[in-house]
Amino acid sequence: MESEADYDRVSRFTSELNQVGKKVQVIGLYKYRKLPPYYAQKLAYDLIMPGDLDPFYRPNAAFVSKFIDYEFDMLIDLGTPENFPLFYIASLSKAGFKLGRSSGEEGLPYDLMIETGETIESDELIRQLIHYTSAFRFK
């Protein structure tokens, strides 16, 4: 989450999912060592910060291990493979279904990929994700 706008965008998306009865857990990546002021006020999500990364940029916070080991029905990755810590989590996650952005690379860990091109805004990606997943039902 690079900015407050990104944070608000994800918050709206999770609110929409919560309103239709979906339980949502969010992990974000923040590149600075100090929490952003908008996050401190809302305290809604887990954030991976530079101190949570090992020398190979793998996240090592306790909440990451729990997230990876939890068998979510669906994992939605709003990041890109360039956001290695989030990509690492998505790759190792035990989620039953993984959805993410296609980058043209082979070997991505997703069951369904949304082709976005390079200039898609997160709002458009979220609209596409809602469109394609609205009919999904998990037991």
NUDREN-869640 format. One record per atom (N, C-alpha, C): residue in one letter; atom name; x, y, z. Coordinates in Angstrom, 2 decimals, decimal comma. Atoms other than C-alpha are relative to their C-alpha. Last residue first. Layout:
BEGIN
{A CA {X Y Z}}
...
This chain:
BEGIN
{K N {0,64 0,70 -1,12}}
{K CA {-18,47 -24,56 0,86}}
{K C {0,92 0,02 1,18}}
{F N {-0,86 0,98 -0,65}}
{F CA {-17,35 -21,97 -1,67}}
{F C {-0,75 -0,61 1,16}}
{R N {0,55 0,41 -1,30}}
{R CA {-19,51 -20,07 -4,13}}
{R C {0,92 -1,05 0,56}}
{F N {-0,69 1,07 -0,72}}
{F CA {-18,08 -18,12 -7,08}}
{F C {-0,70 -0,26 1,34}}
{A N {0,76 1,24 0,06}}
{A CA {-20,61 -16,13 -9,14}}
{A C {0,64 -1,15 0,78}}
{S N {1,33 -0,18 -0,61}}
{S CA {-19,30 -12,71 -8,15}}
{S C {-0,81 -1,29 0,01}}
{T N {0,19 0,87 -1,17}}
{T CA {-15,71 -13,79 -8,81}}
{T C {-1,41 0,06 0,59}}
{Y N {-0,31 1,40 0,27}}
{Y CA {-15,26 -12,52 -12,37}}
{Y C {-0,26 -0,93 1,18}}
{H N {0,77 0,54 1,13}}
{H CA {-17,06 -9,21 -11,89}}
{H C {0,23 -1,50 -0,16}}
{I N {1,38 0,13 -0,48}}
{I CA {-15,60 -8,51 -8,45}}
{I C {-0,86 -0,63 -1,09}}
{L N {0,03 1,10 -0,96}}
{L CA {-12,11 -9,20 -9,77}}
{L C {-1,41 -0,25 0,52}}
{Q N {-0,08 1,25 0,75}}
{Q CA {-12,70 -6,97 -12,79}}
{Q C {-0,07 -1,21 0,93}}
{R N {1,27 0,18 0,72}}
{R CA {-13,91 -4,10 -10,60}}
{R C {0,00 -1,31 -0,78}}
{I N {1,01 0,40 -0,98}}
{I CA {-10,90 -4,60 -8,30}}
{I C {-1,35 -0,21 -0,67}}
{L N {-0,28 1,39 -0,35}}
{L CA {-8,52 -4,49 -11,26}}
{L C {-1,05 -0,51 0,98}}
{E N {0,44 0,81 1,14}}
{E CA {-10,17 -1,29 -12,48}}
{E C {0,23 -1,48 0,28}}
{D N {1,47 -0,03 0,03}}
{D CA {-9,81 0,32 -9,05}}
{D C {-0,54 -0,87 -1,12}}
{S N {0,52 0,98 -0,96}}
{S CA {-6,18 -0,85 -8,87}}
{S C {-1,52 -0,02 0,02}}
{E N {0,09 -0,53 -1,36}}
{E CA {-5,34 1,12 -12,00}}
{E C {-0,61 -1,07 0,90}}
{I N {1,29 0,12 -0,69}}
{I CA {-4,34 -0,70 -15,15}}
{I C {0,10 0,57 1,42}}
{T N {0,46 -1,28 -0,53}}
{T CA {-1,26 0,69 -16,88}}
{T C {-1,31 -0,09 0,77}}
{E N {-0,90 -0,63 -0,96}}
{E CA {0,82 -2,41 -17,52}}
{E C {-0,58 1,23 0,66}}
{G N {-0,88 -0,95 0,65}}
{G CA {-1,66 -4,73 -19,16}}
{G C {0,82 0,70 1,06}}
{T N {0,19 -1,40 -0,32}}
{T CA {-4,36 -6,20 -16,99}}
{T C {0,80 0,97 -0,85}}
{E N {-0,94 -0,69 0,89}}
{E CA {-4,96 -9,81 -17,85}}
{E C {-0,23 1,49 0,15}}
{I N {0,64 -1,09 0,71}}
{I CA {-6,77 -11,25 -14,82}}
{I C {1,07 0,69 -0,84}}
{M N {-0,77 -1,24 0,14}}
{M CA {-5,41 -14,58 -13,68}}
{M C {-0,79 1,00 -0,84}}
{L N {0,65 -0,90 0,95}}
{L CA {-7,31 -17,55 -12,30}}
{L C {0,80 1,30 -0,03}}
{D N {0,94 0,85 0,72}}
{D CA {-5,71 -20,52 -10,55}}
{D C {-0,75 0,79 -1,06}}
{Y N {1,43 -0,29 -0,03}}
{Y CA {-2,74 -18,39 -9,53}}
{Y C {-0,81 -1,02 -0,79}}
{P N {0,70 0,93 -0,90}}
{P CA {0,79 -19,42 -8,54}}
{P C {-1,52 0,10 -0,02}}
{L N {0,63 -0,78 -1,06}}
{L CA {2,56 -17,89 -11,54}}
{L C {-0,90 -0,91 0,82}}
{G N {-0,26 0,50 -1,34}}
{G CA {4,71 -20,39 -13,42}}
{G C {-0,57 0,85 1,11}}
{E N {0,49 1,35 -0,27}}
{E CA {4,90 -18,57 -16,73}}
{E C {0,29 -0,35 1,45}}
{E N {-1,01 0,96 -0,42}}
{E CA {5,22 -14,82 -17,03}}
{E C {-0,65 -1,37 0,18}}
{G N {-0,59 0,60 1,19}}
{G CA {2,79 -12,71 -19,04}}
{G C {1,08 -1,02 0,33}}
{S N {-1,10 -0,87 0,43}}
{S CA {2,10 -10,53 -16,02}}
{S C {0,66 -0,53 -1,26}}
{S N {-0,90 0,65 0,95}}
{S CA {-1,31 -11,89 -15,12}}
{S C {1,08 0,98 -0,41}}
{R N {-0,25 -0,73 1,23}}
{R CA {-2,85 -10,34 -12,01}}
{R C {0,96 -0,78 -0,89}}
{G N {-0,95 -1,10 0,06}}
{G CA {-4,13 -12,55 -9,28}}
{G C {0,12 0,57 -1,39}}
{L N {0,33 -0,89 1,09}}
{L CA {-6,58 -15,16 -8,05}}
{L C {0,98 1,16 -0,01}}
{K N {-0,83 -1,22 0,02}}
{K CA {-5,74 -18,12 -5,90}}
{K C {-0,28 0,79 -1,27}}
{F N {0,11 -0,63 1,33}}
{F CA {-8,18 -20,88 -4,96}}
{F C {0,76 1,32 0,06}}
{G N {0,55 0,94 0,97}}
{G CA {-7,92 -23,34 -2,06}}
{G C {-0,06 0,53 -1,42}}
{A N {1,36 -0,35 0,44}}
{A CA {-5,63 -21,09 -0,04}}
{A C {-0,45 -0,99 -1,07}}
{K N {0,77 1,24 0,10}}
{K CA {-2,55 -22,89 1,31}}
{K C {-1,45 0,27 -0,40}}
{S N {1,30 0,08 -0,66}}
{S CA {-0,41 -19,84 0,63}}
{S C {-0,69 -1,33 -0,25}}
{L N {-0,01 1,02 -1,05}}
{L CA {3,17 -20,43 -0,47}}
{L C {-1,35 -0,22 0,66}}
{S N {-0,56 1,25 0,50}}
{S CA {2,99 -18,62 -3,82}}
{S C {-0,08 -1,11 1,04}}
{A N {0,99 0,61 0,90}}
{A CA {0,65 -15,90 -2,55}}
{A C {0,50 -1,36 -0,49}}
{I N {1,13 0,46 -0,81}}
{I CA {3,00 -15,17 0,36}}
{I C {-1,03 -0,71 -0,86}}
{Y N {-0,50 1,12 -0,79}}
{Y CA {6,04 -14,98 -1,93}}
{Y C {-1,14 -0,59 0,83}}
{F N {-0,04 1,11 0,94}}
{F CA {4,14 -12,71 -4,33}}
{F C {0,45 -1,28 0,71}}
{L N {1,39 0,42 0,18}}
{L CA {3,38 -10,41 -1,40}}
{L C {-0,10 -1,19 -0,95}}
{P N {0,54 0,55 -1,25}}
{P CA {7,06 -10,28 -0,37}}
{P C {-1,46 -0,47 -0,13}}
{F N {-0,41 1,36 -0,37}}
{F CA {8,17 -9,99 -4,02}}
{F C {-0,58 -0,50 1,32}}
{N N {0,17 -0,14 -1,45}}
{N CA {6,15 -6,93 -5,02}}
{N C {0,32 -1,36 0,62}}
{E N {-1,07 -0,89 -0,43}}
{E CA {7,56 -7,18 -8,58}}
{E C {-0,07 0,29 1,50}}
{P N {-1,18 0,80 -0,36}}
{P CA {5,28 -10,20 -9,08}}
{P C {1,20 0,86 0,43}}
{T N {-0,64 0,50 1,20}}
{T CA {2,39 -7,71 -8,96}}
{T C {1,19 -0,86 0,42}}
{G N {-1,35 -0,46 0,32}}
{G CA {-0,01 -6,86 -6,18}}
{G C {0,48 -0,53 -1,34}}
{L N {0,12 -1,25 0,77}}
{L CA {-3,78 -7,22 -5,88}}
{L C {1,36 0,54 -0,41}}
{D N {-1,25 -0,75 -0,04}}
{D CA {-3,48 -10,88 -4,83}}
{D C {-0,15 1,22 -0,89}}
{I N {-0,02 -0,98 1,08}}
{I CA {-6,86 -12,41 -4,06}}
{I C {1,25 0,84 0,17}}
{L N {-0,99 -1,04 -0,22}}
{L CA {-6,72 -15,59 -2,00}}
{L C {-0,03 0,91 -1,21}}
{M N {-0,55 -0,73 1,14}}
{M CA {-9,83 -17,74 -1,96}}
{M C {1,02 1,03 0,47}}
{D N {0,70 0,44 1,21}}
{D CA {-11,32 -20,41 0,28}}
{D C {0,64 0,64 -1,23}}
{F N {1,06 -0,88 0,48}}
{F CA {-8,64 -19,67 2,86}}
{F C {-0,70 -0,64 -1,19}}
{E N {0,59 0,49 1,25}}
{E CA {-6,67 -22,60 4,24}}
{E C {-1,19 0,86 -0,39}}
{Y N {1,46 0,06 -0,07}}
{Y CA {-4,55 -20,80 6,84}}
{Y C {-0,57 -0,42 -1,35}}
{D N {0,48 1,32 -0,41}}
{D CA {-0,85 -21,74 6,71}}
{D C {-1,52 -0,13 0,05}}
{I N {-0,41 1,01 0,98}}
{I CA {0,26 -18,70 4,68}}
{I C {-0,62 -1,36 0,34}}
{F N {0,74 -0,26 1,23}}
{F CA {-1,71 -16,28 6,88}}
{F C {0,30 -1,08 -1,04}}
{K N {1,39 0,40 -0,25}}
{K CA {-0,35 -17,81 10,10}}
{K C {-0,83 0,16 -1,26}}
{S N {0,04 1,47 -0,09}}
{S CA {3,20 -17,57 8,76}}
{S C {-1,42 -0,51 0,22}}
{V N {-0,18 0,52 1,36}}
{V CA {2,63 -13,96 7,71}}
{V C {-0,06 -1,52 0,01}}
{F N {1,30 0,00 0,68}}
{F CA {1,17 -12,99 11,11}}
{F C {0,10 -0,54 -1,42}}
{A N {0,83 1,12 -0,45}}
{A CA {4,41 -14,12 12,78}}
{A C {-1,34 -0,04 -0,74}}
{A N {0,86 -0,35 -1,13}}
{A CA {6,51 -11,66 10,73}}
{A C {-0,90 -1,19 0,33}}
{N N {-0,18 0,95 -1,09}}
{N CA {9,16 -13,24 8,48}}
{N C {-0,80 0,37 1,25}}
{P N {0,59 -0,50 -1,24}}
{P CA {8,50 -11,70 5,07}}
{P C {0,11 -1,04 1,10}}
{R N {1,11 0,87 -0,41}}
{R CA {10,98 -12,91 2,44}}
{R C {-0,56 0,55 1,30}}
{Y N {1,30 -0,68 0,14}}
{Y CA {13,03 -10,03 1,06}}
{Y C {-1,18 -0,91 0,27}}
{F N {0,47 0,40 1,32}}
{F CA {16,17 -12,24 0,70}}
{F C {-1,39 0,58 -0,31}}
{P N {-0,90 -0,52 1,05}}
{P CA {17,93 -10,49 3,61}}
{P C {-0,42 -0,35 -1,43}}
{D N {-1,34 0,54 -0,19}}
{D CA {14,85 -11,17 5,82}}
{D C {0,91 0,52 -1,14}}
{L N {-0,56 0,73 1,13}}
{L CA {11,86 -8,87 5,72}}
{L C {1,38 -0,53 0,34}}
{D N {0,63 1,32 0,04}}
{D CA {9,69 -7,74 8,66}}
{D C {0,56 -0,88 -1,11}}
{G N {-0,52 0,80 -1,10}}
{G CA {11,94 -4,74 9,42}}
{G C {-0,57 -1,41 0,06}}
{P N {-1,39 0,44 0,25}}
{P CA {11,14 -3,34 5,96}}
{P C {0,59 -0,86 1,11}}
{M N {-0,88 -1,16 0,09}}
{M CA {7,38 -3,30 6,71}}
{M C {1,43 -0,49 -0,17}}
{I N {-1,38 0,44 0,04}}
{I CA {4,70 -5,91 6,15}}
{I C {0,85 1,24 -0,23}}
{L N {-0,93 -0,58 0,97}}
{L CA {1,37 -4,48 7,17}}
{L C {1,37 -0,62 0,14}}
{D N {-1,39 0,26 -0,31}}
{D CA {-1,49 -6,31 8,86}}
{D C {0,86 0,58 -1,10}}
{Y N {-0,69 1,06 0,73}}
{Y CA {-4,83 -4,67 8,34}}
{Y C {1,40 -0,21 0,53}}
{A N {0,89 1,05 0,48}}
{A CA {-7,48 -2,59 10,13}}
{A C {0,73 -1,20 -0,61}}
{L N {-0,47 1,28 -0,52}}
{L CA {-5,51 -0,23 12,34}}
{L C {-0,86 -1,19 -0,44}}
{K N {1,00 1,00 0,34}}
{K CA {-7,59 2,80 11,25}}
{K C {0,34 -1,40 0,51}}
{Q N {1,34 -0,39 -0,40}}
{Q CA {-5,80 5,78 12,79}}
{Q C {-1,00 -1,14 -0,20}}
{A N {0,05 -0,05 -1,46}}
{A CA {-2,33 4,24 12,68}}
{A C {-1,41 0,35 0,49}}
{Y N {0,08 1,36 -0,51}}
{Y CA {-2,88 3,36 9,04}}
{Y C {-0,16 -0,01 1,51}}
{Y N {1,34 0,49 0,29}}
{Y CA {-3,68 6,93 7,99}}
{Y C {-0,18 -1,43 0,52}}
{P N {1,01 -0,54 -0,93}}
{P CA {-0,56 8,17 9,78}}
{P C {-1,41 -0,53 -0,26}}
{P N {0,62 -1,21 0,54}}
{P CA {1,76 5,82 7,85}}
{P C {-1,09 0,50 0,93}}
{L N {1,38 0,18 0,46}}
{L CA {3,71 3,39 10,02}}
{L C {-0,56 1,31 -0,55}}
{K N {0,95 -0,58 -0,94}}
{K CA {7,44 4,11 10,20}}
{K C {-1,42 -0,14 -0,57}}
{R N {-0,19 0,59 -1,32}}
{R CA {10,01 1,91 8,48}}
{R C {-1,00 0,51 1,04}}
{Y N {-0,67 -0,86 -0,98}}
{Y CA {8,88 2,69 4,94}}
{Y C {0,03 -0,64 1,37}}
{K N {-1,45 -0,05 0,17}}
{K CA {8,16 0,27 2,09}}
{K C {0,75 0,86 1,00}}
{Y N {-0,30 -1,42 -0,14}}
{Y CA {4,64 -0,77 3,07}}
{Y C {1,51 0,15 0,04}}
{L N {-1,44 -0,23 0,00}}
{L CA {3,31 -4,15 1,93}}
{L C {0,23 1,50 0,03}}
{G N {-0,54 -0,99 0,93}}
{G CA {-0,25 -5,09 2,77}}
{G C {1,50 0,12 0,14}}
{I N {-1,41 -0,29 -0,29}}
{I CA {-1,85 -8,14 4,32}}
{I C {0,47 0,97 -1,06}}
{V N {-0,85 -0,74 0,93}}
{V CA {-5,63 -8,32 4,37}}
{V C {1,41 0,12 0,55}}
{Q N {-1,23 -0,32 -0,72}}
{Q CA {-8,09 -10,77 5,95}}
{Q C {0,96 0,61 -1,01}}
{V N {-1,16 -0,51 0,74}}
{V CA {-11,65 -10,95 4,69}}
{V C {1,15 0,26 0,95}}
{K N {-0,99 -0,33 -1,02}}
{K CA {-14,68 -12,95 5,81}}
{K C {1,29 0,36 -0,73}}
{K N {-1,34 0,59 0,12}}
{K CA {-17,27 -12,81 3,05}}
{K C {0,88 0,46 1,15}}
{G N {-0,23 1,12 -0,88}}
{G CA {-20,91 -12,15 3,92}}
{G C {1,35 -0,68 -0,09}}
{V N {0,64 1,18 0,59}}
{V CA {-21,97 -9,95 1,01}}
{V C {0,36 -1,26 0,78}}
{Q N {1,44 -0,23 0,11}}
{Q CA {-21,30 -6,80 3,03}}
{Q C {-0,73 -1,18 -0,61}}
{N N {0,62 0,24 -1,31}}
{N CA {-17,86 -8,12 4,01}}
{N C {-1,52 0,14 -0,08}}
{L N {-0,01 1,44 -0,23}}
{L CA {-16,85 -8,33 0,34}}
{L C {-0,65 -0,35 1,34}}
{E N {0,95 0,61 0,94}}
{E CA {-17,93 -4,77 -0,32}}
{E C {-0,08 -1,50 0,23}}
{S N {1,35 -0,32 -0,49}}
{S CA {-16,13 -3,61 2,83}}
{S C {-1,06 -0,63 -0,89}}
{T N {0,28 0,93 -1,08}}
{T CA {-12,98 -5,44 1,68}}
{T C {-1,38 0,25 0,61}}
{F N {0,12 1,35 0,55}}
{F CA {-13,07 -3,57 -1,62}}
{F C {-0,34 -1,00 1,09}}
{R N {1,31 0,06 0,68}}
{R CA {-13,71 -0,22 0,05}}
{R C {-0,26 -1,40 -0,54}}
{S N {1,04 -0,04 -1,03}}
{S CA {-10,78 -0,80 2,42}}
{S C {-1,40 -0,09 -0,61}}
{V N {0,07 1,36 -0,54}}
{V CA {-8,55 -1,81 -0,51}}
{V C {-1,08 -0,07 1,08}}
{R N {0,49 0,85 1,08}}
{R CA {-9,31 1,49 -2,23}}
{R C {-0,17 -1,44 0,50}}
{D N {1,45 -0,21 0,08}}
{D CA {-8,87 3,43 1,03}}
{D C {-0,63 -0,90 -1,06}}
{Y N {0,58 0,55 -1,22}}
{Y CA {-5,40 1,91 1,55}}
{Y C {-1,53 0,13 -0,04}}
{D N {-0,05 1,46 0,13}}
{D CA {-4,44 2,62 -2,05}}
{D C {-0,68 -0,67 1,19}}
{A N {0,98 0,35 1,03}}
{A CA {-5,63 6,23 -1,67}}
{A C {-0,04 -1,51 -0,22}}
{E N {1,30 0,06 -0,66}}
{E CA {-3,71 6,50 1,61}}
{E C {-1,09 -0,36 -1,00}}
{S N {0,58 -1,29 -0,36}}
{S CA {-0,59 5,68 -0,33}}
{S C {-1,31 -0,22 0,75}}
{E N {-0,90 -1,13 0,19}}
{E CA {1,86 2,97 -1,32}}
{E C {-0,55 1,31 0,54}}
{M N {0,85 -1,16 0,00}}
{M CA {0,00 0,00 0,00}}
{M C {0,90 1,23 0,00}}
